[in-house]
């Protein structure tokens, strides 16, 4: 998952608003990466929506996402 997190953070840092389709992964895997980013405060401006059976991740909303300093460090250390 580290590789996916770095790729998502890099794309956010480049001003993009990536989706699971950009990386060829399932929505659940993408959601896990976004949850990791949000929980570890690697970026701001992310809203994750959960619902349905088992409350699975089903959508993300970007509101001017910004990679934090912690996120920049994560990219450098894991790229």
Biopython code that builds the backbone (N, CA, C, O; Angstrom):
import numpy as np
from Bio.PDB.StructureBuilder import StructureBuilder

atoms = [
    (1, "UNK", "N", (0.818, -1.197, 0.000)),
    (1, "UNK", "CA", (0.000, 0.000, 0.000)),
    (1, "UNK", "C", (0.859, 1.258, 0.000)),
    (1, "UNK", "O", (0.407, 2.312, -0.447)),
    (2, "UNK", "N", (2.082, 1.165, 0.491)),
    (2, "UNK", "CA", (2.956, 2.330, 0.556)),
    (2, "UNK", "C", (3.132, 2.975, -0.807)),
    (2, "UNK", "O", (3.094, 4.198, -0.936)),
    (3, "UNK", "N", (3.325, 2.140, -1.829)),
    (3, "UNK", "CA", (3.512, 2.662, -3.183)),
    (3, "UNK", "C", (2.281, 3.449, -3.644)),
    (3, "UNK", "O", (2.413, 4.521, -4.235)),
    (4, "UNK", "N", (1.102, 2.921, -3.375)),
    (4, "UNK", "CA", (-0.129, 3.601, -3.765)),
    (4, "UNK", "C", (-0.285, 4.922, -3.013)),
    (4, "UNK", "O", (-0.678, 5.929, -3.602)),
    (5, "UNK", "N", (0.016, 4.921, -1.738)),
    (5, "UNK", "CA", (-0.073, 6.152, -0.935)),
    (5, "UNK", "C", (0.867, 7.213, -1.497)),
    (5, "UNK", "O", (0.483, 8.374, -1.638)),
    (6, "UNK", "N", (2.090, 6.819, -1.814)),
    (6, "UNK", "CA", (3.057, 7.777, -2.386)),
    (6, "UNK", "C", (2.548, 8.316, -3.716)),
    (6, "UNK", "O", (2.643, 9.516, -3.976)),
    (7, "UNK", "N", (2.015, 7.450, -4.548)),
    (7, "UNK", "CA", (1.505, 7.891, -5.851)),
    (7, "UNK", "C", (0.338, 8.854, -5.696)),
    (7, "UNK", "O", (0.270, 9.864, -6.396)),
    (8, "UNK", "N", (-0.583, 8.548, -4.780)),
    (8, "UNK", "CA", (-1.729, 9.435, -4.543)),
    (8, "UNK", "C", (-1.248, 10.776, -4.008)),
    (8, "UNK", "O", (-1.679, 11.823, -4.490)),
    (9, "UNK", "N", (-0.362, 10.757, -3.023)),
    (9, "UNK", "CA", (0.160, 12.006, -2.459)),
    (9, "UNK", "C", (0.880, 12.836, -3.515)),
    (9, "UNK", "O", (0.726, 14.057, -3.564)),
    (10, "UNK", "N", (1.660, 12.178, -4.353)),
    (10, "UNK", "CA", (2.383, 12.888, -5.415)),
    (10, "UNK", "C", (1.402, 13.543, -6.376)),
    (10, "UNK", "O", (1.596, 14.688, -6.784)),
    (11, "UNK", "N", (0.357, 12.823, -6.734)),
    (11, "UNK", "CA", (-0.640, 13.392, -7.643)),
    (11, "UNK", "C", (-1.384, 14.564, -6.994)),
    (11, "UNK", "O", (-1.625, 15.581, -7.643)),
    (12, "UNK", "N", (-1.742, 14.423, -5.729)),
    (12, "UNK", "CA", (-2.379, 15.540, -5.023)),
    (12, "UNK", "C", (-1.439, 16.739, -4.994)),
    (12, "UNK", "O", (-1.856, 17.878, -5.204)),
    (13, "UNK", "N", (-0.179, 16.468, -4.735)),
    (13, "UNK", "CA", (0.835, 17.531, -4.691)),
    (13, "UNK", "C", (0.960, 18.227, -6.043)),
    (13, "UNK", "O", (1.310, 19.405, -6.111)),
    (14, "UNK", "N", (0.673, 17.493, -7.118)),
    (14, "UNK", "CA", (0.728, 18.057, -8.478)),
    (14, "UNK", "C", (-0.586, 18.732, -8.873)),
    (14, "UNK", "O", (-0.757, 19.146, -10.020)),
    (15, "UNK", "N", (-1.521, 18.841, -7.910)),
    (15, "UNK", "CA", (-2.777, 19.531, -8.174)),
    (15, "UNK", "C", (-3.875, 18.656, -8.757)),
    (15, "UNK", "O", (-4.909, 19.163, -9.193)),
    (16, "UNK", "N", (-3.659, 17.347, -8.769)),
    (16, "UNK", "CA", (-4.654, 16.420, -9.315)),
    (16, "UNK", "C", (-5.609, 15.966, -8.215)),
    (16, "UNK", "O", (-5.334, 16.109, -7.024)),
    (17, "UNK", "N", (-6.738, 15.416, -8.652)),
    (17, "UNK", "CA", (-7.723, 14.829, -7.742)),
    (17, "UNK", "C", (-7.943, 13.395, -8.193)),
    (17, "UNK", "O", (-8.917, 13.096, -8.883)),
    (18, "UNK", "N", (-7.030, 12.503, -7.799)),
    (18, "UNK", "CA", (-7.029, 11.145, -8.348)),
    (18, "UNK", "C", (-8.210, 10.289, -7.892)),
    (18, "UNK", "O", (-8.821, 10.525, -6.849)),
    (19, "UNK", "N", (-8.502, 9.285, -8.723)),
    (19, "UNK", "CA", (-9.510, 8.269, -8.410)),
    (19, "UNK", "C", (-8.840, 6.901, -8.525)),
    (19, "UNK", "O", (-7.700, 6.798, -8.980)),
    (20, "UNK", "N", (-9.547, 5.865, -8.116)),
    (20, "UNK", "CA", (-9.011, 4.506, -8.202)),
    (20, "UNK", "C", (-8.683, 4.127, -9.644)),
    (20, "UNK", "O", (-7.787, 3.317, -9.881)),
    (21, "UNK", "N", (-9.393, 4.700, -10.599)),
    (21, "UNK", "CA", (-9.156, 4.390, -12.012)),
    (21, "UNK", "C", (-7.786, 4.856, -12.485)),
    (21, "UNK", "O", (-7.239, 4.298, -13.437)),
    (22, "UNK", "N", (-7.227, 5.864, -11.838)),
    (22, "UNK", "CA", (-5.905, 6.368, -12.214)),
    (22, "UNK", "C", (-4.793, 5.363, -11.909)),
    (22, "UNK", "O", (-3.706, 5.440, -12.480)),
    (23, "UNK", "N", (-5.074, 4.420, -11.004)),
    (23, "UNK", "CA", (-4.042, 3.487, -10.557)),
    (23, "UNK", "C", (-4.360, 2.031, -10.866)),
    (23, "UNK", "O", (-3.560, 1.144, -10.567)),
    (24, "UNK", "N", (-5.517, 1.780, -11.458)),
    (24, "UNK", "CA", (-5.896, 0.412, -11.793)),
    (24, "UNK", "C", (-6.106, -0.471, -10.570)),
    (24, "UNK", "O", (-5.797, -1.662, -10.598)),
    (25, "UNK", "N", (-6.634, 0.118, -9.492)),
    (25, "UNK", "CA", (-6.904, -0.653, -8.279)),
    (25, "UNK", "C", (-8.404, -0.647, -7.989)),
    (25, "UNK", "O", (-9.152, 0.158, -8.543)),
    (26, "UNK", "N", (-8.825, -1.545, -7.125)),
    (26, "UNK", "CA", (-10.218, -1.608, -6.714)),
    (26, "UNK", "C", (-10.533, -0.424, -5.799)),
    (26, "UNK", "O", (-9.645, 0.130, -5.151)),
    (27, "UNK", "N", (-11.793, -0.054, -5.760)),
    (27, "UNK", "CA", (-12.235, 1.062, -4.933)),
    (27, "UNK", "C", (-11.860, 0.866, -3.469)),
    (27, "UNK", "O", (-11.466, 1.820, -2.799)),
    (28, "UNK", "N", (-11.977, -0.361, -2.966)),
    (28, "UNK", "CA", (-11.655, -0.627, -1.560)),
    (28, "UNK", "C", (-10.178, -0.365, -1.265)),
    (28, "UNK", "O", (-9.849, 0.226, -0.237)),
    (29, "UNK", "N", (-9.299, -0.796, -2.145)),
    (29, "UNK", "CA", (-7.862, -0.565, -1.953)),
    (29, "UNK", "C", (-7.551, 0.928, -1.995)),
    (29, "UNK", "O", (-6.761, 1.425, -1.192)),
    (30, "UNK", "N", (-8.171, 1.636, -2.926)),
    (30, "UNK", "CA", (-7.986, 3.083, -3.022)),
    (30, "UNK", "C", (-8.500, 3.757, -1.748)),
    (30, "UNK", "O", (-7.854, 4.657, -1.211)),
    (31, "UNK", "N", (-9.663, 3.317, -1.270)),
    (31, "UNK", "CA", (-10.231, 3.859, -0.042)),
    (31, "UNK", "C", (-9.323, 3.634, 1.156)),
    (31, "UNK", "O", (-9.185, 4.512, 2.008)),
    (32, "UNK", "N", (-8.705, 2.462, 1.225)),
    (32, "UNK", "CA", (-7.763, 2.179, 2.310)),
    (32, "UNK", "C", (-6.575, 3.132, 2.267)),
    (32, "UNK", "O", (-6.117, 3.608, 3.306)),
    (33, "UNK", "N", (-6.078, 3.408, 1.070)),
    (33, "UNK", "CA", (-4.958, 4.341, 0.929)),
    (33, "UNK", "C", (-5.370, 5.742, 1.374)),
    (33, "UNK", "O", (-4.621, 6.419, 2.080)),
    (34, "UNK", "N", (-6.567, 6.178, 0.959)),
    (34, "UNK", "CA", (-7.040, 7.505, 1.368)),
    (34, "UNK", "C", (-7.275, 7.567, 2.869)),
    (34, "UNK", "O", (-6.990, 8.585, 3.499)),
    (35, "UNK", "N", (-7.789, 6.495, 3.445)),
    (35, "UNK", "CA", (-8.001, 6.461, 4.890)),
    (35, "UNK", "C", (-6.666, 6.579, 5.607)),
    (35, "UNK", "O", (-6.565, 7.287, 6.609)),
    (36, "UNK", "N", (-5.647, 5.901, 5.112)),
    (36, "UNK", "CA", (-4.302, 5.991, 5.692)),
    (36, "UNK", "C", (-3.788, 7.428, 5.614)),
    (36, "UNK", "O", (-3.235, 7.954, 6.580)),
    (37, "UNK", "N", (-3.976, 8.053, 4.456)),
    (37, "UNK", "CA", (-3.527, 9.442, 4.260)),
    (37, "UNK", "C", (-4.232, 10.371, 5.241)),
    (37, "UNK", "O", (-3.596, 11.219, 5.868)),
    (38, "UNK", "N", (-5.526, 10.213, 5.369)),
    (38, "UNK", "CA", (-6.310, 11.076, 6.257)),
    (38, "UNK", "C", (-5.956, 10.840, 7.720)),
    (38, "UNK", "O", (-5.710, 11.790, 8.463)),
    (39, "UNK", "N", (-5.931, 9.582, 8.132)),
    (39, "UNK", "CA", (-5.657, 9.230, 9.527)),
    (39, "UNK", "C", (-4.275, 9.704, 9.975)),
    (39, "UNK", "O", (-4.100, 10.147, 11.110)),
    (40, "UNK", "N", (-3.308, 9.608, 9.083)),
    (40, "UNK", "CA", (-1.932, 9.988, 9.424)),
    (40, "UNK", "C", (-1.623, 11.442, 9.095)),
    (40, "UNK", "O", (-0.475, 11.878, 9.178)),
    (41, "UNK", "N", (-2.659, 12.188, 8.719)),
    (41, "UNK", "CA", (-2.538, 13.620, 8.438)),
    (41, "UNK", "C", (-1.460, 13.918, 7.392)),
    (41, "UNK", "O", (-0.660, 14.842, 7.543)),
    (42, "UNK", "N", (-1.464, 13.106, 6.323)),
    (42, "UNK", "CA", (-0.507, 13.294, 5.235)),
    (42, "UNK", "C", (-1.023, 14.301, 4.209)),
    (42, "UNK", "O", (-0.255, 14.818, 3.398)),
    (43, "UNK", "N", (-2.327, 14.575, 4.250)),
    (43, "UNK", "CA", (-2.937, 15.572, 3.370)),
    (43, "UNK", "C", (-4.205, 16.085, 4.047)),
    (43, "UNK", "O", (-4.813, 15.399, 4.868)),
    (44, "UNK", "N", (-4.581, 17.289, 3.685)),
    (44, "UNK", "CA", (-5.829, 17.872, 4.157)),
    (44, "UNK", "C", (-6.768, 18.027, 2.965)),
    (44, "UNK", "O", (-6.348, 17.886, 1.816)),
    (45, "UNK", "N", (-8.026, 18.316, 3.239)),
    (45, "UNK", "CA", (-8.985, 18.551, 2.171)),
    (45, "UNK", "C", (-9.588, 17.299, 1.591)),
    (45, "UNK", "O", (-10.051, 17.302, 0.450)),
    (46, "UNK", "N", (-9.591, 16.205, 2.374)),
    (46, "UNK", "CA", (-10.171, 14.939, 1.926)),
    (46, "UNK", "C", (-11.379, 14.607, 2.787)),
    (46, "UNK", "O", (-11.311, 14.684, 4.014)),
    (47, "UNK", "N", (-12.466, 14.244, 2.161)),
    (47, "UNK", "CA", (-13.630, 13.718, 2.864)),
    (47, "UNK", "C", (-13.916, 12.343, 2.291)),
    (47, "UNK", "O", (-14.021, 12.175, 1.076)),
    (48, "UNK", "N", (-14.041, 11.371, 3.165)),
    (48, "UNK", "CA", (-14.302, 9.997, 2.751)),
    (48, "UNK", "C", (-15.704, 9.629, 3.175)),
    (48, "UNK", "O", (-16.099, 9.888, 4.311)),
    (49, "UNK", "N", (-16.458, 9.027, 2.276)),
    (49, "UNK", "CA", (-17.821, 8.616, 2.567)),
    (49, "UNK", "C", (-17.900, 7.096, 2.618)),
    (49, "UNK", "O", (-17.375, 6.407, 1.743)),
    (50, "UNK", "N", (-18.557, 6.583, 3.646)),
    (50, "UNK", "CA", (-18.729, 5.155, 3.836)),
    (50, "UNK", "C", (-20.210, 4.859, 3.918)),
    (50, "UNK", "O", (-20.991, 5.712, 4.341)),
    (51, "UNK", "N", (-20.606, 3.669, 3.522)),
    (51, "UNK", "CA", (-22.005, 3.292, 3.618)),
    (51, "UNK", "C", (-22.253, 1.931, 3.024)),
    (51, "UNK", "O", (-21.332, 1.271, 2.542)),
    (52, "UNK", "N", (-23.505, 1.512, 3.059)),
    (52, "UNK", "CA", (-23.874, 0.219, 2.518)),
    (52, "UNK", "C", (-23.538, -0.909, 3.457)),
    (52, "UNK", "O", (-23.140, -0.670, 4.597)),
    (53, "UNK", "N", (-23.691, -2.138, 3.000)),
    (53, "UNK", "CA", (-23.403, -3.308, 3.839)),
    (53, "UNK", "C", (-21.961, -3.293, 4.338)),
    (53, "UNK", "O", (-21.027, -3.211, 3.541)),
    (54, "UNK", "N", (-21.785, -3.372, 5.627)),
    (54, "UNK", "CA", (-20.442, -3.358, 6.198)),
    (54, "UNK", "C", (-19.814, -1.987, 6.217)),
    (54, "UNK", "O", (-18.642, -1.855, 6.569)),
    (55, "UNK", "N", (-20.564, -0.954, 5.846)),
    (55, "UNK", "CA", (-20.063, 0.418, 5.811)),
    (55, "UNK", "C", (-18.764, 0.537, 5.027)),
    (55, "UNK", "O", (-17.786, 1.113, 5.505)),
    (56, "UNK", "N", (-18.766, -0.012, 3.823)),
    (56, "UNK", "CA", (-17.582, 0.055, 2.972)),
    (56, "UNK", "C", (-17.411, 1.453, 2.391)),
    (56, "UNK", "O", (-18.370, 2.201, 2.202)),
    (57, "UNK", "N", (-16.154, 1.772, 2.117)),
    (57, "UNK", "CA", (-15.822, 3.031, 1.453)),
    (57, "UNK", "C", (-16.476, 3.040, 0.081)),
    (57, "UNK", "O", (-16.427, 2.044, -0.642)),
    (58, "UNK", "N", (-17.088, 4.162, -0.279)),
    (58, "UNK", "CA", (-17.661, 4.217, -1.619)),
    (58, "UNK", "C", (-17.389, 5.510, -2.362)),
    (58, "UNK", "O", (-17.651, 5.579, -3.563)),
    (59, "UNK", "N", (-16.883, 6.522, -1.712)),
    (59, "UNK", "CA", (-16.629, 7.761, -2.445)),
    (59, "UNK", "C", (-15.699, 8.666, -1.654)),
    (59, "UNK", "O", (-15.694, 8.661, -0.423)),
    (60, "UNK", "N", (-14.917, 9.438, -2.386)),
    (60, "UNK", "CA", (-14.096, 10.466, -1.764)),
    (60, "UNK", "C", (-14.442, 11.804, -2.391)),
    (60, "UNK", "O", (-14.830, 11.889, -3.556)),
    (61, "UNK", "N", (-14.291, 12.834, -1.595)),
    (61, "UNK", "CA", (-14.542, 14.191, -2.078)),
    (61, "UNK", "C", (-13.287, 15.009, -1.775)),
    (61, "UNK", "O", (-12.816, 15.047, -0.638)),
    (62, "UNK", "N", (-12.767, 15.648, -2.785)),
    (62, "UNK", "CA", (-11.606, 16.520, -2.605)),
    (62, "UNK", "C", (-12.083, 17.955, -2.476)),
    (62, "UNK", "O", (-12.859, 18.441, -3.299)),
    (63, "UNK", "N", (-11.614, 18.624, -1.444)),
    (63, "UNK", "CA", (-11.921, 20.040, -1.252)),
    (63, "UNK", "C", (-10.592, 20.774, -1.139)),
    (63, "UNK", "O", (-10.087, 21.012, -0.041)),
    (64, "UNK", "N", (-10.038, 21.127, -2.288)),
    (64, "UNK", "CA", (-8.732, 21.773, -2.339)),
    (64, "UNK", "C", (-7.693, 20.995, -1.528)),
    (64, "UNK", "O", (-7.132, 21.524, -0.568)),
    (65, "UNK", "N", (-7.435, 19.746, -1.910)),
    (65, "UNK", "CA", (-6.501, 18.921, -1.141)),
    (65, "UNK", "C", (-5.083, 19.486, -1.182)),
    (65, "UNK", "O", (-4.630, 20.019, -2.194)),
    (66, "UNK", "N", (-4.403, 19.350, -0.049)),
    (66, "UNK", "CA", (-3.029, 19.827, 0.086)),
    (66, "UNK", "C", (-2.235, 18.769, 0.845)),
    (66, "UNK", "O", (-2.679, 18.279, 1.883)),
    (67, "UNK", "N", (-1.071, 18.423, 0.330)),
    (67, "UNK", "CA", (-0.186, 17.506, 1.033)),
    (67, "UNK", "C", (0.474, 18.283, 2.167)),
    (67, "UNK", "O", (1.031, 19.359, 1.951)),
    (68, "UNK", "N", (0.408, 17.736, 3.364)),
    (68, "UNK", "CA", (0.986, 18.394, 4.542)),
    (68, "UNK", "C", (2.500, 18.192, 4.561)),
    (68, "UNK", "O", (3.056, 17.455, 3.746)),
    (69, "UNK", "N", (3.142, 18.853, 5.497)),
    (69, "UNK", "CA", (4.587, 18.669, 5.662)),
    (69, "UNK", "C", (4.878, 17.207, 5.996)),
    (69, "UNK", "O", (5.847, 16.632, 5.497)),
    (70, "UNK", "N", (4.048, 16.616, 6.830)),
    (70, "UNK", "CA", (4.197, 15.197, 7.165)),
    (70, "UNK", "C", (4.064, 14.348, 5.901)),
    (70, "UNK", "O", (4.780, 13.360, 5.738)),
    (71, "UNK", "N", (3.161, 14.727, 5.017)),
    (71, "UNK", "CA", (2.995, 14.024, 3.756)),
    (71, "UNK", "C", (4.202, 14.171, 2.845)),
    (71, "UNK", "O", (4.602, 13.222, 2.171)),
    (72, "UNK", "N", (4.776, 15.361, 2.829)),
    (72, "UNK", "CA", (5.991, 15.587, 2.027)),
    (72, "UNK", "C", (7.128, 14.692, 2.513)),
    (72, "UNK", "O", (7.870, 14.120, 1.715)),
    (73, "UNK", "N", (7.250, 14.584, 3.827)),
    (73, "UNK", "CA", (8.279, 13.715, 4.409)),
    (73, "UNK", "C", (8.007, 12.256, 4.039)),
    (73, "UNK", "O", (8.926, 11.510, 3.698)),
    (74, "UNK", "N", (6.735, 11.858, 4.108)),
    (74, "UNK", "CA", (6.361, 10.487, 3.757)),
    (74, "UNK", "C", (6.748, 10.182, 2.306)),
    (74, "UNK", "O", (7.276, 9.109, 2.018)),
    (75, "UNK", "N", (6.488, 11.114, 1.405)),
    (75, "UNK", "CA", (6.863, 10.921, 0.002)),
    (75, "UNK", "C", (8.368, 10.734, -0.125)),
    (75, "UNK", "O", (8.830, 9.794, -0.771)),
    (76, "UNK", "N", (9.128, 11.631, 0.492)),
    (76, "UNK", "CA", (10.599, 11.559, 0.403)),
    (76, "UNK", "C", (11.142, 10.238, 0.955)),
    (76, "UNK", "O", (12.049, 9.640, 0.375)),
    (77, "UNK", "N", (10.579, 9.791, 2.078)),
    (77, "UNK", "CA", (11.105, 8.595, 2.726)),
    (77, "UNK", "C", (10.671, 7.295, 2.059)),
    (77, "UNK", "O", (11.289, 6.253, 2.273)),
    (78, "UNK", "N", (9.607, 7.349, 1.250)),
    (78, "UNK", "CA", (9.073, 6.115, 0.671)),
    (78, "UNK", "C", (9.074, 6.071, -0.844)),
    (78, "UNK", "O", (8.616, 5.087, -1.425)),
    (79, "UNK", "N", (9.571, 7.098, -1.498)),
    (79, "UNK", "CA", (9.581, 7.126, -2.959)),
    (79, "UNK", "C", (10.696, 6.270, -3.527)),
    (79, "UNK", "O", (10.847, 6.182, -4.745)),
]
sb = StructureBuilder()
sb.init_structure("model")
sb.init_model(0)
sb.init_chain("A")
sb.init_seg("    ")
for serial, (resi, resn, name, xyz) in enumerate(atoms, 1):
    if name == "N":
        sb.init_residue(resn, " ", resi, " ")
    sb.init_atom(name, np.array(xyz, "f"), 0.0, 1.0, " ", f" {name:<3s}", serial, name[0])
structure = sb.get_structure()
